[in-house]
Amino acid sequence: EADVFIHNLRPGLPDKLGIGPKPMRERFPRLVYADIGAFGHLGPMRTRPGYELLVQAFGGPMSITGEADGTPVRCGPSINDLGSGMWAAIGILGALVQRARSGDGCLVQTSLFETAISWTSIAASTFMASGTPPRREGSKHPSVVPYGAFQTADGTLIIGAGSDRLFQKLSEVMGHPEWASDPRFATNRDRVLSRDALEALLNTVLRSRSRAEWTEMLESAGVPCASLQTIPEVLVHEQTEALGMVHEVPDTRDVRLVALPLSFDGVRPAARLPSPELGMAAGFSRRSG
């Protein structure tokens, strides 16, 4: 009765178990079969297993993550694990639409490696167009200044003055309207070339007030900015609460989870089932067997 079969087993194992795509689709022609692998279904590495950290390194994301003068670092969230699941879900939805038209199932394939390469698409496209290898920029933007993390009196503030108009507003809030007409900073191209000088000036001024003070002043002027929050701070923020992004699991004491980042007709799906009791899965397996 299933419409979709999904697995992320080690390459070759589904065929040994008799659940590879060929026998499954021969038996169930309308089945949408989704295979999430490590390095893809073609090429010399198709049989290799892989994990998030390995693929972040081998697929390119780590090479552009971290401070310019530091070592490459792992991206905090498991972007390839999560991203491969998302691409699989998107592919499955497309295959189901195709099946509704043709009556035939489909084999959907994606992998951590393919996902990793897709995340680097902007950096890769820039390299293919210019020949200049991408580099690590930390929180900075390679072609927009000022755009990144700055230190205030009590913490880090992200500022994104991504146009000449916004930079003029930023200069006024900083108490230095003359910066906007300074030949070193007059255009974004000028600011990119004079990044170090401008960022030094900004950090000096920004350290004179708190994050909250600067945030209020910048937002009033229409300059995009955001405090760098910790996970505990995010979870209790009023915006998180207003969106209902943290919910309690029904009939399960003291268990809260991050909700799905989706709403349908303005309603966010909630957890419907309580957490399973200890041993419940084992009992289900025995009954099923």
Backbone bond lengths (Angstrom), bond angles and torsions (degrees), N, CA, C in turn:
res aa  C-N    CA-C-N  psi(-1)  N-CA   C-N-CA  omega(-1)  CA-C   N-CA-C  phi
1 E - - - 1.451 - - 1.528 111.94 -
2 A 1.328 117.84 -9.07 1.464 120.83 -177.28 1.523 110.81 -73.29
3 D 1.334 115.89 144.97 1.452 121.61 175.40 1.525 111.57 -91.75
4 V 1.347 115.87 -29.21 1.463 120.39 -171.76 1.525 109.63 -134.32
5 F 1.342 115.17 139.65 1.463 122.19 173.54 1.525 106.80 -120.92
6 I 1.338 116.90 125.75 1.467 121.56 -177.55 1.520 109.60 -125.24
7 H 1.330 116.37 138.85 1.464 119.36 172.53 1.524 109.87 -150.01
8 N 1.330 115.24 157.23 1.467 121.83 171.19 1.521 109.72 -132.52
9 L 1.327 115.17 42.22 1.459 121.67 -179.06 1.529 111.19 -72.77
10 R 1.313 115.12 160.54 1.465 121.39 177.55 1.529 109.58 -57.69
11 P 1.333 117.90 140.36 1.468 120.69 -178.75 1.529 111.93 -53.00
12 G 1.319 115.93 133.33 1.453 122.03 179.52 1.515 114.55 93.45
13 L 1.335 117.75 -25.78 1.458 120.48 -177.60 1.535 113.02 -67.01
14 P 1.341 119.76 -42.01 1.471 118.27 178.49 1.531 112.78 -56.82
15 D 1.340 117.51 -39.84 1.470 120.02 179.29 1.528 111.32 -65.58
16 K 1.357 116.80 -38.90 1.462 119.82 177.70 1.522 111.48 -64.47
17 L 1.333 115.93 -31.82 1.465 120.41 -179.08 1.522 112.51 -86.84
18 G 1.328 115.90 -3.88 1.460 119.51 -179.46 1.515 114.10 78.65
19 I 1.340 116.80 18.73 1.466 120.06 -179.89 1.527 111.09 -121.04
20 G 1.330 116.18 27.53 1.460 119.75 175.15 1.518 110.59 -69.52
21 P 1.326 117.05 170.12 1.473 119.52 -175.08 1.526 113.93 -63.60
22 K 1.335 117.80 -36.04 1.469 118.94 -176.85 1.527 112.50 -65.17
23 P 1.351 119.22 -55.04 1.478 117.60 -179.72 1.523 113.18 -65.65
24 M 1.326 116.59 -34.10 1.466 119.12 -178.91 1.527 110.95 -67.76
25 R 1.311 116.53 -41.15 1.470 118.79 -178.15 1.525 111.87 -77.93
26 E 1.328 116.56 -27.03 1.468 118.67 174.12 1.527 110.11 -66.93
27 R 1.322 115.55 -37.74 1.468 120.03 -179.54 1.524 111.42 -77.34
28 F 1.340 115.85 -35.92 1.470 120.83 -177.82 1.535 108.29 -128.05
29 P 1.309 119.16 85.70 1.475 122.04 -174.04 1.525 114.11 -61.44
30 R 1.326 118.26 -24.35 1.463 120.65 -179.12 1.536 112.49 -89.82
31 L 1.329 116.48 1.10 1.459 120.33 -175.69 1.529 111.54 -71.45
32 V 1.328 116.00 135.35 1.463 121.85 168.55 1.526 106.68 -94.80
33 Y 1.320 115.76 114.55 1.465 122.94 -173.59 1.533 108.62 -106.66
34 A 1.337 117.56 118.60 1.468 121.69 -177.13 1.518 110.16 -112.18
35 D 1.316 115.60 125.18 1.470 123.40 -177.47 1.528 108.12 -117.83
36 I 1.333 116.50 114.28 1.467 121.68 177.56 1.522 107.67 -105.68
37 G 1.328 116.81 111.53 1.456 121.00 -176.53 1.514 112.59 -108.80
38 A 1.324 115.27 -170.69 1.466 121.64 -179.49 1.522 111.30 -94.26
39 F 1.338 116.85 -56.66 1.461 121.12 -174.92 1.528 113.33 -116.11
40 G 1.318 118.09 9.93 1.457 120.08 177.38 1.519 112.27 100.62
41 H 1.332 115.02 165.52 1.477 120.28 -173.42 1.523 113.47 -91.62
42 L 1.340 117.51 -1.02 1.462 122.08 178.25 1.523 109.57 -126.82
43 G 1.344 115.68 166.89 1.453 120.16 172.83 1.512 114.39 90.58
44 P 1.346 116.34 172.64 1.469 121.24 -174.04 1.530 113.83 -68.15
45 M 1.341 118.75 -16.69 1.463 120.87 -177.92 1.528 112.16 -105.27
46 R 1.313 116.85 12.55 1.466 120.01 -172.97 1.525 113.41 -63.38
47 T 1.327 118.59 -23.64 1.463 120.80 -177.53 1.527 113.02 -96.36
48 R 1.322 116.99 0.03 1.460 119.64 -177.07 1.533 110.99 -82.35
49 P 1.319 116.43 141.95 1.463 119.23 170.38 1.523 109.67 -79.01
50 G 1.293 117.42 166.36 1.454 119.56 179.30 1.511 111.45 -160.76
51 Y 1.331 115.23 159.95 1.453 121.98 -179.35 1.530 109.32 -131.98
52 E 1.314 115.26 166.45 1.465 121.83 -174.04 1.522 112.81 -49.61
53 L 1.334 116.84 -55.17 1.460 120.18 -175.72 1.523 111.71 -61.99
54 L 1.330 117.31 -41.57 1.462 120.46 179.79 1.523 110.71 -60.50
55 V 1.316 116.17 -42.33 1.460 119.42 -175.17 1.527 111.23 -78.75
56 Q 1.343 118.28 -31.87 1.460 118.71 172.36 1.526 110.44 -58.71
57 A 1.346 116.14 -36.79 1.466 120.23 178.76 1.522 111.30 -74.83
58 F 1.330 116.96 -51.24 1.464 121.32 -173.37 1.525 112.42 -72.84
59 G 1.339 117.28 -29.98 1.454 120.66 -175.77 1.518 115.53 -88.54
60 G 1.351 117.95 -4.85 1.450 119.85 174.75 1.513 117.73 110.85
61 P 1.346 122.11 -31.24 1.467 119.45 -175.84 1.525 114.53 -55.99
62 M 1.336 118.61 -38.50 1.466 119.39 -178.48 1.520 112.45 -65.92
63 S 1.322 117.22 -28.29 1.465 120.04 -177.75 1.522 112.09 -67.50
64 I 1.335 117.50 -19.97 1.468 120.39 -179.41 1.525 111.35 -116.80
65 T 1.335 117.03 17.53 1.459 121.83 -179.93 1.515 109.88 -118.80
66 G 1.328 116.37 124.88 1.458 121.43 -178.21 1.523 110.65 125.76
67 E 1.324 115.41 175.17 1.460 120.52 179.16 1.533 111.03 -75.64
68 A 1.315 115.58 150.95 1.467 120.81 -175.22 1.523 112.18 -58.42
69 D 1.331 117.32 -35.59 1.463 120.22 -176.81 1.531 112.47 -100.29
70 G 1.343 116.44 12.68 1.459 120.03 -179.90 1.515 111.42 -113.49
71 T 1.325 115.54 -172.34 1.458 120.52 178.21 1.520 110.00 -87.11
72 P 1.331 118.21 155.23 1.470 119.96 175.00 1.525 110.08 -58.57
73 V 1.340 115.96 144.10 1.461 119.96 -178.57 1.526 110.49 -128.04
74 R 1.308 114.99 158.19 1.457 122.40 177.31 1.517 109.18 -73.60
75 C 1.315 116.94 136.93 1.450 120.80 171.52 1.521 108.41 -65.79
76 G 1.327 118.08 136.24 1.458 122.00 -175.75 1.519 114.33 -52.46
77 P 1.337 118.53 -63.03 1.476 119.52 176.90 1.526 110.89 -69.16
78 S 1.322 116.11 152.83 1.468 120.99 178.00 1.526 108.67 -80.05
79 I 1.326 115.33 79.49 1.463 120.94 -169.94 1.522 113.19 -65.53
80 N 1.327 117.29 -30.19 1.472 119.28 -178.32 1.530 111.59 -81.37
81 D 1.334 116.90 -40.09 1.463 119.81 174.42 1.532 110.03 -58.97
82 L 1.337 114.84 -52.41 1.462 119.54 -177.66 1.529 111.06 -67.72
83 G 1.324 116.17 -42.17 1.459 120.07 -177.89 1.518 112.75 -65.40
84 S 1.342 116.84 -38.88 1.468 119.18 178.39 1.523 110.65 -63.52
85 G 1.331 115.78 -38.69 1.456 119.05 176.05 1.518 112.27 -63.34
86 M 1.334 115.84 -39.01 1.462 119.70 178.47 1.527 111.60 -66.96
87 W 1.343 116.86 -43.16 1.470 119.35 178.40 1.519 110.70 -64.56
88 A 1.340 115.99 -37.57 1.461 118.87 177.27 1.529 110.43 -62.79
89 A 1.337 116.48 -43.43 1.462 120.15 179.89 1.528 111.01 -62.88
90 I 1.333 116.43 -42.08 1.468 119.85 178.72 1.527 110.16 -64.04
91 G 1.339 116.07 -44.00 1.458 119.67 178.46 1.518 112.44 -62.45
92 I 1.333 116.00 -40.22 1.466 120.47 178.75 1.520 110.50 -62.18
93 L 1.316 117.04 -43.53 1.468 119.75 179.18 1.525 110.79 -61.51
94 G 1.347 116.49 -41.47 1.460 119.63 177.28 1.519 111.77 -63.75
95 A 1.336 115.97 -39.89 1.461 119.87 179.60 1.525 111.52 -66.48
96 L 1.338 117.31 -35.91 1.462 120.37 178.21 1.527 111.39 -67.35
97 V 1.339 116.13 -37.59 1.472 119.26 175.86 1.528 110.01 -64.26
98 Q 1.345 116.45 -43.26 1.460 120.65 178.00 1.529 110.97 -62.23
99 R 1.337 116.82 -40.55 1.458 120.32 179.68 1.530 111.32 -64.12
100 A 1.326 116.52 -36.77 1.464 119.46 179.03 1.528 111.28 -62.00
101 R 1.341 115.81 -26.47 1.467 120.06 -179.58 1.525 111.78 -90.19
102 S 1.344 115.82 -39.74 1.471 119.29 -172.56 1.523 113.86 -102.41
103 G 1.327 116.31 -22.67 1.453 120.21 -175.59 1.513 114.30 85.69
104 D 1.354 116.77 -4.17 1.462 121.09 -176.67 1.523 111.18 -104.17
105 G 1.340 115.31 145.82 1.452 120.71 173.68 1.518 111.13 -74.84
106 C 1.337 115.70 -168.24 1.465 118.79 -174.17 1.521 108.88 -160.08
107 L 1.327 115.64 150.58 1.463 122.10 172.42 1.519 108.63 -97.65
108 V 1.325 117.37 118.30 1.465 123.44 178.52 1.523 108.07 -107.24
109 Q 1.333 117.17 126.05 1.462 120.93 -177.86 1.522 110.73 -129.21
110 T 1.313 115.76 135.26 1.456 122.01 172.78 1.521 107.62 -149.20
111 S 1.330 117.05 175.36 1.462 119.59 -177.56 1.518 110.50 -157.14
112 L 1.330 114.63 164.46 1.464 120.56 176.45 1.523 110.82 -60.91
113 F 1.317 117.46 -40.75 1.466 121.51 -177.32 1.529 111.60 -65.93
114 E 1.317 116.42 -45.45 1.469 119.47 177.80 1.525 111.16 -61.70
115 T 1.330 115.28 -39.03 1.462 119.82 178.20 1.521 110.83 -65.02
116 A 1.329 116.84 -43.28 1.468 120.59 179.63 1.520 111.01 -59.10
117 I 1.325 116.97 -44.12 1.462 120.30 179.13 1.529 110.39 -63.07
118 S 1.333 116.56 -39.63 1.474 119.37 -178.63 1.519 111.37 -64.20
119 W 1.349 117.86 -34.13 1.465 119.55 178.62 1.530 111.67 -66.81
120 T 1.312 117.63 -23.86 1.470 120.21 -179.69 1.532 112.02 -94.03
121 S 1.327 117.86 14.65 1.465 120.39 -170.12 1.529 113.15 -59.14
122 I 1.340 118.04 -39.20 1.473 119.42 -179.68 1.528 109.93 -67.96
123 A 1.328 116.43 -47.88 1.468 119.65 178.96 1.522 110.87 -62.35
124 A 1.330 117.02 -40.35 1.461 120.43 -179.93 1.525 111.27 -67.07
125 S 1.322 116.98 -41.26 1.469 120.17 179.34 1.523 111.17 -64.72
126 T 1.345 115.64 -39.49 1.467 119.44 177.99 1.522 110.56 -62.71
127 F 1.335 116.76 -42.08 1.464 120.34 178.45 1.523 111.16 -64.17
128 M 1.344 117.52 -44.12 1.459 120.36 -178.46 1.521 111.92 -65.90
129 A 1.334 116.81 -27.44 1.462 120.31 179.48 1.529 112.62 -84.85
130 S 1.350 115.91 -33.93 1.471 118.99 -172.90 1.521 114.06 -108.37
131 G 1.341 116.68 -24.25 1.458 119.82 -175.35 1.515 113.85 82.44
132 T 1.337 117.69 -0.26 1.460 121.71 -179.89 1.525 109.61 -94.60
133 P 1.327 118.22 119.23 1.467 120.09 -178.96 1.524 111.31 -61.94
134 P 1.327 118.59 137.35 1.464 121.03 176.31 1.521 110.33 -63.32
135 R 1.308 116.57 153.36 1.456 120.44 178.19 1.527 109.68 -131.26
136 R 1.301 115.60 165.16 1.455 120.49 177.62 1.521 109.69 -72.87
137 E 1.327 116.07 136.11 1.462 120.88 -177.26 1.526 112.40 -121.69
138 G 1.345 117.78 4.03 1.456 118.53 -174.45 1.516 109.78 64.23
139 S 1.325 117.15 -129.74 1.464 120.88 177.69 1.527 112.03 -91.16
140 K 1.331 116.77 1.71 1.460 120.76 -175.69 1.529 111.26 -82.32
141 H 1.326 114.45 165.13 1.467 121.34 176.29 1.524 107.49 -105.76
142 P 1.323 117.84 135.45 1.470 119.05 -176.08 1.523 114.65 -66.17
143 S 1.335 117.20 -23.75 1.469 117.97 -174.47 1.527 114.17 -130.76
144 V 1.333 117.66 14.20 1.470 121.66 177.05 1.523 108.61 -135.29
145 V 1.326 117.35 129.00 1.468 123.65 -179.83 1.526 108.44 -140.92
146 P 1.365 117.02 134.31 1.457 129.30 -2.32 1.533 111.25 -85.12
147 Y 1.308 115.12 135.12 1.458 121.39 -177.36 1.510 107.06 -158.23
148 G 1.357 117.07 100.18 1.452 119.29 -178.31 1.505 112.28 160.31
149 A 1.335 115.74 -157.58 1.463 122.78 -174.93 1.521 110.63 -95.21
150 F 1.331 114.77 135.05 1.460 121.60 177.72 1.521 108.91 -132.65
151 Q 1.334 116.04 151.33 1.453 120.65 -176.11 1.525 111.51 -96.25
152 T 1.344 115.27 127.29 1.460 121.22 174.75 1.524 108.22 -101.62
153 A 1.334 116.18 -170.04 1.462 119.60 -178.36 1.519 112.47 -66.61
154 D 1.349 117.43 -24.87 1.465 118.48 -175.58 1.525 114.38 -135.00
155 G 1.316 118.30 18.27 1.454 118.70 178.22 1.509 112.90 159.89
156 T 1.314 114.83 -176.18 1.463 121.57 -174.61 1.513 110.96 -93.09
157 L 1.320 115.36 136.73 1.458 122.70 178.50 1.524 108.67 -125.81
158 I 1.318 116.02 131.85 1.455 121.30 176.35 1.521 108.63 -92.39
159 I 1.323 116.52 130.04 1.466 122.12 178.63 1.519 108.38 -124.53
160 G 1.330 116.06 133.21 1.458 120.86 179.84 1.511 111.35 -127.25
161 A 1.319 116.86 78.37 1.464 121.11 176.91 1.523 107.69 -89.75
162 G 1.323 116.22 80.98 1.452 121.35 -167.97 1.510 116.37 -86.58
163 S 1.325 118.45 11.84 1.467 120.72 178.44 1.525 108.75 -148.81
164 D 1.324 116.54 165.97 1.469 120.40 178.32 1.525 111.14 -62.93
165 R 1.330 117.15 -36.61 1.467 120.94 179.28 1.527 110.40 -63.97
166 L 1.336 116.18 -44.88 1.459 119.55 179.42 1.527 111.40 -67.70
167 F 1.328 116.94 -35.00 1.461 118.67 178.19 1.528 110.77 -65.21
168 Q 1.320 117.03 -37.03 1.460 119.83 176.79 1.531 110.72 -61.88
169 K 1.336 116.36 -43.14 1.465 119.98 177.31 1.524 111.02 -63.92
170 L 1.328 116.42 -41.82 1.459 120.42 178.06 1.523 110.95 -60.27
171 S 1.319 116.65 -43.82 1.468 121.19 -179.70 1.520 110.89 -60.33
172 E 1.317 116.15 -39.43 1.467 120.05 179.03 1.520 111.23 -66.77
173 V 1.327 117.42 -41.84 1.469 120.46 178.29 1.533 110.49 -64.11
174 M 1.320 117.11 -36.70 1.463 121.61 179.66 1.520 112.33 -71.12
175 G 1.340 116.49 -9.39 1.460 120.12 -177.63 1.510 113.13 82.53
176 H 1.335 117.30 17.40 1.460 122.16 -179.30 1.532 109.91 -134.01
177 P 1.318 118.01 68.36 1.467 119.54 179.94 1.515 113.23 -60.89
178 E 1.337 116.67 -20.95 1.468 120.18 -179.85 1.528 112.84 -66.57
179 W 1.335 117.61 -19.43 1.460 119.62 179.04 1.530 111.54 -59.51
180 A 1.315 116.56 -35.59 1.464 120.19 -175.77 1.523 112.47 -66.34
181 S 1.324 117.63 -24.35 1.463 120.73 178.99 1.525 112.75 -104.06
182 D 1.317 117.08 -1.22 1.463 121.68 176.34 1.528 108.39 -64.48
183 P 1.339 119.37 127.04 1.471 121.04 -178.72 1.529 113.78 -55.04
184 R 1.324 117.63 -25.82 1.463 120.65 179.28 1.521 112.09 -71.97
185 F 1.354 116.12 -23.81 1.460 120.59 -171.78 1.526 113.88 -125.42
186 A 1.316 118.13 9.09 1.467 121.20 -170.48 1.529 113.33 -62.97
187 T 1.321 117.64 -37.43 1.466 121.90 179.27 1.524 109.19 -124.68
188 N 1.316 115.90 165.02 1.463 118.65 179.07 1.526 110.84 -60.19
189 R 1.337 117.45 -38.76 1.462 119.75 178.33 1.526 110.31 -60.03
190 D 1.331 116.68 -42.41 1.458 120.53 177.55 1.529 110.70 -61.87
191 R 1.327 115.99 -42.00 1.461 119.99 -177.80 1.523 111.77 -67.51
192 V 1.333 116.63 -35.44 1.466 119.64 176.49 1.532 109.87 -62.91
193 L 1.310 116.22 -43.38 1.467 120.37 179.93 1.517 112.03 -68.54
194 S 1.350 117.09 -28.20 1.477 121.53 -178.31 1.520 111.02 -111.13
195 R 1.327 116.00 31.47 1.467 121.61 -175.26 1.528 112.84 -52.32
196 D 1.322 117.57 -50.33 1.459 120.98 -174.62 1.520 111.58 -61.27
197 A 1.325 116.90 -43.02 1.468 120.34 -178.58 1.529 110.89 -65.12
198 L 1.332 116.53 -44.10 1.456 119.94 -178.41 1.527 111.27 -67.96
199 E 1.322 117.56 -43.16 1.459 119.58 -178.35 1.521 111.35 -65.93
200 A 1.329 118.00 -32.90 1.461 120.94 176.33 1.525 110.78 -64.66
201 L 1.332 116.45 -41.28 1.466 120.19 177.84 1.530 111.00 -64.64
202 L 1.315 116.00 -44.48 1.463 119.84 -178.96 1.527 111.42 -63.15
203 N 1.325 117.52 -44.91 1.465 120.18 -178.62 1.518 111.34 -62.94
204 T 1.312 117.12 -36.91 1.467 120.19 178.66 1.525 110.83 -61.69
205 V 1.330 116.69 -45.94 1.465 120.38 -178.91 1.529 110.61 -70.94
206 L 1.319 117.23 -43.87 1.460 120.81 -174.77 1.522 112.60 -63.72
207 R 1.311 118.87 -27.15 1.462 121.20 -179.80 1.529 112.67 -71.16
208 S 1.327 117.21 -5.73 1.467 120.44 -178.40 1.519 113.54 -83.71
209 R 1.335 118.15 -12.25 1.470 121.49 -178.78 1.523 110.12 -137.52
210 S 1.327 114.88 169.01 1.460 120.69 179.46 1.520 111.06 -81.62
211 R 1.330 115.26 165.92 1.469 120.51 175.69 1.509 111.40 -57.30
212 A 1.328 116.42 -44.72 1.464 120.33 -177.17 1.525 111.20 -62.29
213 E 1.328 116.85 -42.05 1.467 120.09 179.72 1.523 110.88 -63.93
214 W 1.325 116.39 -47.89 1.472 119.37 -179.67 1.521 111.47 -65.17
215 T 1.319 117.03 -38.65 1.461 119.69 179.77 1.518 110.78 -60.61
216 E 1.323 116.80 -45.06 1.467 120.14 179.47 1.524 111.14 -62.92
217 M 1.327 117.51 -42.65 1.460 121.27 -178.45 1.529 111.54 -68.02
218 L 1.331 116.62 -43.07 1.460 120.37 -177.99 1.528 111.28 -69.85
219 E 1.330 116.67 -42.77 1.460 119.05 178.87 1.523 111.59 -64.38
220 S 1.321 117.30 -36.57 1.471 120.47 177.72 1.523 111.19 -63.38
221 A 1.332 115.92 -30.59 1.467 120.76 179.84 1.524 112.16 -88.85
222 G 1.326 117.10 -5.35 1.468 120.26 179.97 1.511 114.62 82.78
223 V 1.333 116.91 21.77 1.468 120.82 178.16 1.533 108.55 -95.46
224 P 1.318 119.25 121.02 1.461 121.26 -178.91 1.528 111.65 -61.47
225 C 1.335 115.48 132.10 1.463 120.40 178.74 1.522 109.09 -158.47
226 A 1.330 116.24 163.28 1.464 121.10 178.37 1.515 109.37 -160.84
227 S 1.325 116.04 140.47 1.452 120.11 173.53 1.524 109.62 -71.69
228 L 1.319 116.31 145.79 1.457 120.89 173.05 1.523 107.21 -82.33
229 Q 1.337 116.56 106.00 1.460 121.21 -175.61 1.525 111.50 -97.94
230 T 1.328 114.83 149.05 1.451 120.08 171.14 1.532 108.80 -79.74
231 I 1.325 117.22 165.92 1.462 120.56 177.73 1.530 111.06 -58.07
232 P 1.349 120.21 -46.64 1.470 119.11 177.08 1.530 112.71 -57.74
233 E 1.328 117.43 -37.82 1.470 119.72 178.32 1.525 111.53 -66.58
234 V 1.329 116.26 -40.46 1.465 119.92 179.47 1.525 110.66 -62.02
235 L 1.327 116.91 -42.67 1.459 121.03 -173.50 1.524 112.93 -65.16
236 V 1.338 117.40 -27.27 1.466 119.58 -178.18 1.528 112.27 -105.23
237 H 1.325 117.59 4.09 1.469 119.31 -179.29 1.524 110.08 -68.08
238 E 1.329 116.08 147.68 1.461 120.85 -176.98 1.531 112.35 -63.63
239 Q 1.326 117.69 -28.50 1.465 119.49 177.72 1.524 110.69 -70.28
240 T 1.327 116.68 -40.69 1.463 120.85 175.85 1.521 110.16 -60.80
241 E 1.330 115.98 -43.47 1.465 120.59 -179.88 1.525 111.25 -65.72
242 A 1.328 117.18 -42.02 1.461 120.49 -179.12 1.522 111.69 -62.22
243 L 1.331 116.96 -35.09 1.456 121.36 -179.63 1.535 112.80 -81.19
244 G 1.329 116.72 -12.65 1.458 119.21 -177.71 1.506 112.95 68.88
245 M 1.336 116.89 37.51 1.462 120.42 -176.17 1.528 114.07 -82.33
246 V 1.321 117.25 -3.69 1.465 121.23 173.31 1.524 106.99 -125.30
247 H 1.321 117.29 124.48 1.459 118.68 -179.93 1.527 110.94 -132.26
248 E 1.322 114.18 159.32 1.457 121.07 -179.79 1.526 109.82 -90.62
249 V 1.318 115.38 144.11 1.464 120.78 176.61 1.524 108.04 -80.42
250 P 1.329 118.98 126.84 1.467 120.54 -176.20 1.520 113.16 -61.36
251 D 1.326 114.74 141.00 1.466 122.14 176.27 1.521 112.90 57.42
252 T 1.333 116.16 27.26 1.467 120.64 179.20 1.524 107.42 -134.92
253 R 1.308 117.03 110.97 1.457 121.00 -173.01 1.527 112.31 -69.78
254 D 1.318 114.96 134.56 1.470 122.91 172.58 1.526 113.86 60.56
255 V 1.314 117.78 29.00 1.463 120.28 176.18 1.526 108.41 -118.10
256 R 1.329 115.29 117.91 1.461 121.17 176.71 1.523 108.63 -124.70
257 L 1.314 116.22 146.89 1.455 121.24 -178.54 1.521 110.30 -133.29
258 V 1.320 115.48 157.59 1.467 120.18 171.99 1.522 108.08 -73.89
259 A 1.319 116.23 133.07 1.464 121.95 -175.19 1.525 110.97 -81.08
260 L 1.324 115.78 170.42 1.456 121.20 175.55 1.526 110.48 -66.49
261 P 1.342 118.65 141.62 1.463 121.15 179.73 1.521 112.25 -83.74
262 L 1.324 116.79 43.40 1.464 122.80 -178.06 1.516 109.80 -139.27
263 S 1.325 115.78 146.30 1.462 121.07 170.62 1.517 108.07 -130.46
264 F 1.324 116.05 145.66 1.455 122.42 177.50 1.521 108.26 -117.44
265 D 1.334 116.04 117.26 1.466 121.30 -174.50 1.519 110.74 51.94
266 G 1.330 115.39 41.60 1.456 121.00 176.60 1.503 115.67 81.71
267 V 1.339 118.33 1.15 1.462 121.50 -177.15 1.522 110.00 -114.70
268 R 1.327 116.14 127.79 1.461 121.00 178.62 1.531 109.99 -86.04
269 P 1.337 118.60 131.63 1.468 119.82 177.18 1.528 110.84 -60.74
270 A 1.317 116.01 134.81 1.462 121.32 -179.87 1.519 110.14 -105.59
271 A 1.320 115.44 162.30 1.465 120.05 174.00 1.527 108.10 -63.99
272 R 1.330 117.24 129.14 1.463 121.38 -174.89 1.511 113.20 -101.61
273 L 1.327 117.01 -25.70 1.456 120.35 -173.52 1.526 110.61 -117.90
274 P 1.323 117.36 147.02 1.466 119.83 176.59 1.526 110.85 -72.35
275 S 1.317 115.66 164.98 1.464 119.79 175.01 1.519 109.43 -63.39
276 P 1.348 118.73 142.00 1.472 120.28 179.34 1.516 110.82 -66.51
277 E 1.298 115.94 146.30 1.454 120.81 176.95 1.526 109.93 -75.65
278 L 1.325 115.45 156.28 1.453 121.18 -179.36 1.530 109.85 -58.62
279 G 1.337 116.82 126.61 1.450 121.79 178.74 1.511 114.56 90.72
280 M 1.338 117.11 -6.58 1.456 119.71 -177.10 1.522 111.87 -62.39
281 A 1.321 117.74 -41.40 1.466 120.75 -178.06 1.523 110.90 -66.08
282 A 1.324 116.59 -39.19 1.462 120.05 179.52 1.519 110.28 -64.70
283 G 1.337 115.93 -41.08 1.456 119.54 178.40 1.500 111.87 -64.03
284 F 1.348 116.43 -38.89 1.464 120.31 178.61 1.523 110.35 -64.54
285 S 1.359 116.55 -39.72 1.465 120.21 179.77 1.520 111.05 -63.65
286 R 1.336 116.74 -40.24 1.464 119.38 179.92 1.521 111.34 -66.33
287 R 1.358 115.42 -40.85 1.460 117.97 179.79 1.525 110.75 -66.37
288 S 1.365 115.10 -39.09 1.467 119.21 -179.45 1.513 110.81 -66.71
289 G 1.346 116.64 -36.71 1.453 119.68 -178.27 1.517 111.43 -71.90
